[in-house]
Amino acid sequence: CLCLFVYVDHITDENLEDAKELGKSDIVYETVINPFPQDSYVIVVVDRKTNEGYFLDIGKKHKSSLYSHGCKWIKKILDN
């Protein structure tokens, strides 16, 4: 799972919505179109000033998905 960190100076609602929509499309691809993908990605929008990251977290809904695995690693990275 590729975790892509996008650093921005001023996070807008549009930035967050874009990250959310990209996450949704990857989840749909992985769960509906191709249940056995070779790769997945999670987009994380990071506020450069506060170092806070935002991404579409699916929690424990799809424990075995690559996207879920990426979310788990991002939480570990962002908690430190």
N, C-alpha and C positions, 0 to 999 in steps of 0.2 A: 504494500500500500504506500503510495507516494503522499507525503504530507507537504503541501505547498504553502509556505508562509508568505503572505503578501503584506508588506509593511506600507502603511499610508500615513501621511501627516495629519489629515483631518478625516476621520471616518464619518461617512454619511450614511443615511438610511439606505441609499441606493447601493453602496458598497456591501452592506449587510444583506440586503435582498439578493444581490447578485451571488454572493457566497452561498446563501440558502438555496437558491434555484439550481446552482451547479451541483450542490450536494444532493438535492432531490433527484436530479436527472441521473446522477451516478448510482444512487440507491435503486431507482427504477430499473436502470440497465442491468444492475447486478442481480436483482431479485426477480425480474420479469423476463427480460429479453435474453440474457445470458447468465444463467445461475452458476456457471463455473468459469468466471473470468480469470484471465491471467494476471490482471492488475486492477487497481482501483486508486482513487485519489480523494483526498480531503483538502479543501481550500480553507485556510485560516487567514482571516483578516486581522492584522495586528496594528494597534494604535502605536505609532512610533514614540509618542510622548509618554504614555502610561504603561506601555508594554503589555496591555491587555489584549488577549486574543479572542476572536469570535468565530464560531463555526457551527454547522448544523450537526448537533449531537443526536444520534438515534438511540442513545442509552443502551439498554439491554434487550431491545426488541429483536434484533437479528444478531445474536451472539456469534454466529459462525461466519458472518459476512466479512469481506475484506474491509469494507467501509467502517464497520463496527470496530474492527481491529485497529484501524487508523485512529478512530476516535479515542480508543483506550490509550494509545501511545501519546496522542496530543494532550490528553488530560495529565498524563505523567509529566510531560515536558513543561506545560504551562503552570503546574502546581509548584514547580521548583523555582 
